[in-house]
Amino acid sequence: MIGPTFAAVLAAAAGGDEDAFGRLWYDLQPRLLRYFRVVAPGAAEDLASETWLRIFQGNEPAFHAWVFTIARHQILDWRRRAARKPTQDLPVTGLAEPLAPDDPAADAVEGASTRAALALIATLPADQAEAIALRVVAGLKVNRVAELMGKRPGTVRVLTHRGLRRLAARLGADSGTHARRVV
């Protein structure tokens, strides 16, 4: 998150300042790609590119919500196109992540863990995966996610809760233990 200087950074970027645009891109691009990798893995990079072409307005929370609103519309359009003309997913061989200034090894491990987590989220039912991607990965508030998904806030909470419990159960099963509720 950029924080209190967001409005100035956004205005500078909208005015053509490449450094300001770079700050916005580095702040949001990784989360945007993660969202797309959950809901449309085969088209994540293309959809992210198309999303960036439509950005720039509002304060920081509104900006983030707007980016993911555009992203969700890109998904819906992509699904419509894919239904008319089926595509074949290609394996991802190299994922674009922002360069690390200090510890490439740690970033490589973190990147592998992130990709594994996103792949696991993507195995959930579509509504649960999307709710988790928007709430946890993108960091949007429940009301924004509900608005984006066309659902009630309570439904988003339930979808997120059920998806996270399902993930916890899968992770517990993978490690040979059962997921327990912490009181």
Secondary structure, DSSP 8 states (H G I E B T S, - for coil): --GGGHHHHHHHHHTT-HHHHHHHHHHHHHHHHHHHHHH-GGGHHHHHHHHHTT---S-HHHHHHHHHHHHHHHHHHHHHHHHHS---------------SS-HHHHHHHHHHHHHHHHHHHTS-HHHHHHHIIIIIS---HHHHHHHHTS-HHHHHHHHHHHHHHHHHHHHHHTTS------
